[in-house]
Amino acid sequence: MNVKLKTTPSPEGLKQLEILRQTVGKTLKKKRRLGQYAVTWQDGKPVVRGEDAPDMDENLLND
């Protein structure tokens, strides 16, 4: 079975990716305005940001 991997998304895939980016941006902006924390990825690790963000050490101890 031969499978060709595309290195670039299709035009429809690019549209979907842009919509997802816009939606995530709006959601993060809304969470910031409401003072809620958000979990994102940075350097392959989850990062918790925001005024009410829980202490990551507490999360690790409770697992």
Number of C-alpha atoms within 10 A of each C-alpha: 3 4 5 6 6 7 6 8 11 10 9 9 11 12 12 13 13 12 12 12 12 12 12 12 12 12 13 17 13 12 14 15 9 10 13 15 16 17 12 12 9 9 6 7 8 12 13 17 14 13 12 11 14 12 9 11 8 9 9 8 7 6 5
